[in-house]
Amino acid sequence: MNTTTLHHFHIPVLGLGYTIDTPAKVARFGISSVISITDDVVIESMRAHYSKLLDKPYEPISERAEDHRARRITGYLDLIHEMVERQMTTLRELPFFEDNELSKYFELLPDDVPVKQLYLKMLDGEPVDQDYLRSQLVAGAIDVNIMCKVDNLRYDKNGDLLPEKYSDAIAALRGFADSKLSSSVVLSAGYNPRLYNYVEQLPDFLPDENGKLKKKIILKVSDFRSALIQGKLFAKKGVWISEFRIESGLNCGGHAFATEGLLLGPILEEFRNKRADLAAELFALCSATKHYPVQPPQLITVQGGIGTAHEQDFLLEYYAMDATGWGSPFLLVPEATNVDDETLQQLATAKKEDYYVSDASPLGVPFNNLRNTSSERQREMRIEKNRPGSPCYKKFLVTDTQFTKAPICTASREYQNLKLKELEAKNLSGEEYREAFEKIVVKDCLCEGLTTSVLINNELPLNHNLSAVTICPGPNLAYFSGTFSLAEMVNHIYGRVNILNKLYRPNMFINELHLYMDYFKKKLATSSSLTAQQAKSLQTFKKNLLSGIEYYKQLAEQFKKESNEYIAQMRAELDHAVMTLNLPTFNPCPTV
């Protein structure tokens, strides 16, 4: 495999705050992780926090300061970079044959990497060059994430619109570009022409005289077509995509961006067959614009719903993935992520039905949620007090201009008040009114809720005394119960232990198929009157599901590490899915 570190997995971004300092916790063990750089407010709080812990001088960057958003992000990333550099220096000076973080580094490594084998030989008494072992210590990457959809223009203190370079996503990207990091930015959640055009203005994303890249682009994609189209947009600017990070459309945490019924297995098959052609086509476009002496590496990784070591191995071996992403399970690992005690206990004891897809996101995209969180209780309490909606301080998700010139957030008290007044004027019947009312007040403030946990955990001041926590685990977390050490989770990933709970867990591909069938059923149920075009789209969705099922039937024989009973059960579940999809309730009929 061609990976940047010795581990075969990374920890993806989790919410706005749950992985905000994960590199400071796991990078010294060679584990790569991703920081969200959406919320510069919490980033500034964490910069102050860690500066104090490290006894470093701290100069606040005010919201009124020039380019404050980019500068806050740069300052924080530089601080995390320095922390990890210090940790690695300390690690290299530790003695062998002791129960310390140096031994933990090697113990956590996958068993198949050569340096792990050397380490084990040394423990068995064979002569091994210890200086060589120390020279092989590699920190995990400190990567960052930008949601392309979250790119609002900003206003100055006089209410005048600022230039585009101060928009949320562009300022965040500049903050990363100006940092000392030599790592990657993960661009997710859609195409953003303004942001993509800005990349070529930043020299660190372009090759130096030797063709090297100081900073790299990772594109999170849902399918091969998306990778090709977006990859070509960058390649025509001379910008190389260093990794395509494939994520399951529904079997993931956070926002759920469903495909048109295309399932993960067939998507991975297309990448498996076409990855060399993809890289060659993009390199031809890149090298026609910028100087690339040789074709740089291009990784293909996958994340979303992976739960067992056998699934991990299958993705790496059969599909030749370079690495995988394990996200939601790490919410149960306090050593790696920031989840407050109350929410951690809820996750540790949650039942399968506690995980659900909601309409809570102001972005209008399905959002994975957990029942009975403090954020949900707060939302319901505000409704009971006839004050639905949230105060909107950060304004990262403002998108609606129905009532105002400047965009406002659909989860805000301002928007919901205006929208409910409009609803009252319609004089709807009781049931119609309740349905319309719920669609308005279901929206919740993610900007505050997704960062509160990290503030609570680090005993930092809460933003405007808002203490409610939102968390967005993927449905795969239903198969993990309790809390775990970093070693336990890593050993589970590599098959050295099994920490799954006692619930029956289908194969990850079957789990995703069930999620897509539920999604399809919901779409049909809410489509009482369809145009011919809408019906055709739903028919395509169903066709893709059935095609994916046939693919899995053929694929089942490739699961060499699974038992005959496992494969038989998988085939039975696929047959049942076909039967279900052929029921009349799954037949979209056009009404023109």
N, C-alpha and C positions, 0 to 999 in steps of 0.2 A: 504493500500500500504506500501511497505517496502522501504522507501527512506531515504537518508542520511540527507536531510533538509526537511523543512516543505512545500516547493514549489513543484509543480507537473511538473515543466519544468526546463531545463537548457539552457544556451546559448552556442551552439557549437563553435568550432574554426572557425573564419572567416578570410580567407587569411592568410598572414604571419604577418600582423600588425594590422588588424582592431580590434582584441580582445586582443592585447598584454598587455593592462593594465585594461581590463574590470573588473577583480576581485577587483581592487582598487576603482571601481566606483559602483559595485552592490553587492559585497559579504556581506557587512554590512547589507543588506536588506534580507539576507538569500538566495540569488540567486546564484547558481553555474554557473561557466563559464570556458572556456578553452582557454589557452594561447598557441600559436604556439611557440615552442622553436627551430625552424629550423634556424632562422637567428640570429646568435650571434652578428652580427655587429649592427643591430638596437637594440637588447637587451642591448648591452653595452651603446648605446646612451641614452636609456631610464633609465638605472641605473644611469648614470651621471645626467640626468634631474631630477629624483625624489630625488636623494641624495641632490641636490641643493635646491629643494623645501622644503625638510625636515630639511635642515641645518645639514646634516650628512656629515662626512668626506668621500671623494671619492678618491680612488686610482685606476687609469686606469689600465686595464689589456691588455697589448699589444698583438697584433697578434703573436709576436715573443716569448711570454711567454710560458713556459711549460704548456701543457694541457689548453691553454687559452680558448678554446671553452666551455669546461665543467665548468671552473671556472667562466666565465662570466655568464653562465646560473644559476649556484648556487647563485652567488652574487645577481642577479636580483630577483630570486624567493624568496630568504631570505628577500630582501627589501620589496617586495609585501606582504609577510607573516607578516612582522613587521607592515606595514601600516594597514592591515586589523585588526590585533590584537589591535592596538591603536584605530582604529575606533570603534571596539566592546566595548572596555573599556569606551570610551566616550559615546557611545550609552546607555550603562547600567546606566550611571549616570544622564541621562536626565530626566526631570520631565514628568509625565503623564499630560494629559488634556491640552497640548499645541501643536501648529502647528510646530512640529520639526521632526527630523529624527526618533525618537522613535515611534511617532504616524505613520509616514510613513511606518516603518517596519511592524506594525500590519495591517495597511490599505491595504498593498500590498498582504498580505497572502491570500491564497484561503479561501473561506468562510466555507469550510467543516472541517477545522482542529480545534481540541478542544481549542487550545490556542487563536485562533481568536474569538471563541464564548465567551470565558471568557473575552477577551478584550472588546467585544461589550456589554457584560453584565455590565462591569465596567462603560462604557460610559453611560449606561442607569441608573446608580445610584445604582446598586446592589453591595453589599460588596464583593470585590475580593482581594486576597492577591497580592499586587503589586510586592513584592519581588519574589513571585513565577513566575509572568509574566516575570520579568527580567531574572530569571534563565533559562527561556525557549528560550531566544535569541540564535540563532544558525547562525553562518556565513555560507555563501555559500561556496562550495568547490572551491579551487584554483587548478584546474586540468590543465594538459599540454597535448599537442599533438605532436606526432612524426609521420611524413610520412615515412613509412618503405622503400619506394622506394628511398627516398633521403638519400643515405648512401654512399657517395663517400669516397674513401680513400684519404688521404691528403699527401702532400709532405713537407719536411722541406725546409729551406732557401737555401740549396745546391742542391735542386731538387731530393733528395733521398726520396723514399717512406717510410712513417711512419708506425709503427705497426698498426694492425687492431683496437686496442683499441682507436685510435684517429680518426676513421672514423666518418662521420657526425652524423649518428644516434646513434652510441654507445657513443660518447662523450656527445651528448645531454641527453641521458638516464642517464649517470653518473652524469651529472650536476643536473638533477632532484633528483637522488638518494642521492646525497650529501647535498641536501637542507634540511631546517628545516620543510618543508611541510609534513603534513600527509594527502595525497590526492592521486589522481590517474593519471596515464599516459594513454592517449588514443592512441593506436597503430592503424594506418590506412594505407590504400593504399597498401595492399598486404602482402605477407609472406616474411620475411627476416630471413633466418636461422642464420646468423651471429649475428644479434641483439637478436633473441629469445634465442640463446645459452648463450648470455652474461647476461641475466636477472638473471639466477640462481647464478651468482657470486656476486649479490648485496643483502646483508642480509635483507634490508628493505622490499624486495618483498617476503620474506619467513617468515613463522610463528615464533613468539617468543615462549618462553616456555609455554605461555598460549594460543597459537594458534592464537594470534592477528597479524594483518598485519599493519605495519606502512604506507606502500605505496602499492597501488593496481594497478592492470592491468585492463583496459577497452579495449576490442577488438571491433573495428568498423567492422561490417560484412554486407554482402549483402544478405545472406540467411542462413538457418539452417545448411546446409552441411558444409559451411565455418566455422560456429561457432563450430561444432563438431570436425572437423579436426584440426583446430588451437587450440581449447581448449584442445584436447588430447595431442598435442605437448607440451604445457605448463604443463599439469597435470603430464605427465611422468617425468618432472623435479621437481615435487613437488610444482609447481607454480599455485596458484588458480586464475581463472578469476573471478573478482568481478562483472563485468558487460559486457553483450553483447549489443552493441549499434547498432541497425539495422538502416541502412540508405537507403532510396530509391536510386535505381541505377541511375536514371535520374532526378527526381524531387528534386534536391538539388543544392547547390551552389558549386563553385570551380570545381574540376575535377569530371567528370561524369563516374562512373564505371558501365556500363550497365551489367545486368544479361543476361542470354540466354532467354530473354522473360518472365522470372519469375516476376510476379507482386507483389507489396507490400502486398496486402491483403492475398493471399495464403501463402506468406512467414510468415506473422504474425500468420496465422492460425496454421502453423506447429509448431512455437514456443509455441503457446498457448497450443497445445496438448502434446508437448514433453518436455517442459521446466523442469519438475520434473525429468524425466528420464535423461535428459542432465546433470543436476546438480549432480544426484546420480552417474552417470558413471564417471564424472570428479572427484568427491570427492573420489571415490574408488581408482582411479589412484593416486591422490594427496597423500592421507593418507597412501598409500603403500610406499611412498618415504619420506615424511616429517610428523612431528607430528602435526596433527590437532585434538584436543580433540573433537570438534564438527564441523559439516559442516557449513562453513561461508555462509553468505547471498550471493545470486547471482542475481543481478538485470537484467531485460530485458527492454530496453528502445528503442524508435523509433524516428527518425527525418527525415525531408525531405518533404516539401510541405504542412505542416499543416497550415491552415489559419483561422479556426473558432473555437469558443468554443465548438460547437457541435462535430466537428472532434476530438478535444482534449479529450472531455469526452468519446467519442466512443472508442478511442484507449485505454484509461485507464480502461474503464468498460468492454467492450466486449472482448478485447484481453488481459486484465489484465496486461497491460504494467505498469511498476513502475513509469515511467516518460516519458516526451517527450522532444524533442529538437526543439527550435524555433530559426533559424539562420538568414536568410536574412532579415526578417522584422526588426531586431534590427539594421541593417545598417541605418535605418531611425530614430534611437534614439540616438541623440548626447550625452545624459547622460550615455550611455552604451558603445558606440563604437567610434572609431576614423576614421571619414570620413571627408576629407577636404571640405570646403564650396562649391567649384565648382562642385565636384563629388556628394556631397549630393544634390545639386540642380538638377543635372541631374537625380539622382535616384528618387527624389521627384516628378518630372514631366515626367518621362519616360512612353512611351506607351508600349503596349504588344509586339509589333514587335521590340522594342529596345533591348529586351532580346533574346539572341541567343546562340547556341552551336557552338564554334569555334574550329579550329585546332591550336590555338595559343600556346598551351603548348609544351615546348621542350620534355616533357615526352612521347609525342605521344598518349596522352589520351585526349578524348574530354573535352573541357574546357568551362564552362559557362561564358558568356561575356556580356558586355554592349556596345552598339554602340556609336561611336563618343566620346570616352574617350580621354583624353590628351595622353594616351599611344598609342592608335590607330592612332591618328593624327601624333605623333612622328614617328611611324613605317612607315607610308605612306610618310612622308617628307624625311626620309632617303632613301627610294626607289627612290623618285623623284631626289634626289641629287646623284644617282648612288652609294650610300654607304649603302646598306641594312644591317640589322643586328645591334646588340647592342654590345657595349664594355662589356666584361665579367669580372667583378671584383670579384664577390663573389663565383662563380663556384659551386653553390649548385646543379645545374641541368646538370652538364656535364656528358654525357653518350656516345658520339659518338667517335669511334676510326678509322673511315674510312681513315682519312688523317693524323692522328697524333698518336704517341705512347700513350701519356697521353690523357685521354678523354677530349673532348671539347663540348660546348653546341651548339645545333642546332639553337638556336636563336642568337648566337654570330656572329659578323662581320667576324671573322676568318673563321668559318665554312661556312657561306653563300657565302663568296667570293670564297672559294675553290670549293664549290658545284656548283656555277654558272659557273665557268670556265670549270668544267666537263660537264655541260649542253651545253655550247657553242660548245664544240667539237663534240657534237652528230649531229649537223646540222639538227635539227628537223623542221617540218613544223610550220607555224605561230601559229596555234591553239594548236598543241602538245607542242610547246615551252611555250606558255603562261600558259597552265595548269601546266606544270612542274615547271615553274618559280614561280607561285603562291604558290605551295606546299612548296617551299623552303623558300620564304620570309614571309610567313604567321606566322612563329614562332616568338614569342615576348619574351622579357626579363621579367620574372615574379619575379625574385629575387629582382629587384629594384622596379618595378611597384607596387608590393603588399605591400611595406613598406613605400613608399613615403608619403602617406596620413598622417600617424602618425607623421612623421617628420614635415610636413607642419603645422599640427594642433598644435604641441607643440613648434613651432618656433625653431626647431633644425636644425643644418647644414645638407644640403642635401648631400647624397653620390655622390661625383664627380659632383656636381651641376646638377644631373639628377632629374628633377621635374615632369616627366610624371607619371600619376597615372593609374594603372590597378585595376579593381574591378571585382569581380566574383559572382554576385548575382544569386540565383536560379530563375527560371521562375515564381515561386509563388509570387515574389515581384511585378509582374505586377498588382496585385489586391490591392496594398497599394499605396497611393499617399500622398505626403506631408511629414512633419516631425512630430515626436511625442515625448511626454515626456515618461519617464520610467513608470510612473503611467498609462498613456493611453495605452501603449502596454501591460502591465501586466493585466490591467482591461479587455482589449480585449481578452486575452488568457483565462481568467476566466469567460467571458461572461457578464461582468458588463457594458461594452460599446461595440459598433461596429464601428471599424475604417476602414473597407473595403471601397474601392471606388465603383463607380456605375457600373463597368464592370460586366457582367454576369460571375459568377465563378462556374464552375462545382465542384462536390465533388473531394476531393484530389485524390481519387483512379482513377476517370475518367481522371483528368488532367495527372496523371502519365501514364495511358493507352494511351492517345493521344501522349505523348512524345515518348513512345515505338513504336507506330505505325509509327511516323515520322522517328524514328531511323531505323526501319526495312525497310521502303520504301527507305531510303537513301542507306542502305546496298545493297538492290536489284539493285538500279540504278547504283551503282558503281561496280557491279559484272557482267560484260558483258560475261565472260566465267568462268563457275564454274566446279570444279571437283565434282565427286560424293560425296566426303566427305564434301565439302563446301555446296553443295546443301542440304545434310542431316542435317547439322548444322542449315541452314536457315529454313528448314522444322520443326525442333525441336523448333526453336524460334517461328514460327507461331503457332505451336501446343500449346505451353505454353501460348501464348497470348489468344488463343481461350478458353483454359481451365480456364484461369484467368477470362475471361468474364463470363463464365458459373458460376463460383464461385460467382462473384459479383451479378449476377441475383438472386441467392439464398440468398445472404447476404442482399440485399436491404430491406427486411422485418424487419431486425434487427435495422434499423435506427429509433428508437422509438421517438427521439426528433425532427425528420424532418417532414415536412408537406407531405400530400398525393401528392401534386403537385411536390414537390422536388423529391420524390421517383419515380413518373411517368416519370419525365424528365430524371432521372438517367437511368431508364430502357430503355427509348427511345434512349439515347445515347449509351447504350450497344448494342442494336439491330442494330443501325447504324454502330457501329464498326465491328460487325460480317459481315454485308453486305459488308462493305469496304474490309475486309480481304479476303472475298471470291471472289473479283474481280480478273480477270486474271493478273493484274499488281502486285498482292501480291502472285503470285504463283512461287516459285523458281524452275526452271527446270534445272537439271544437264546437263552439256555439257562435256563429257569426251573426 
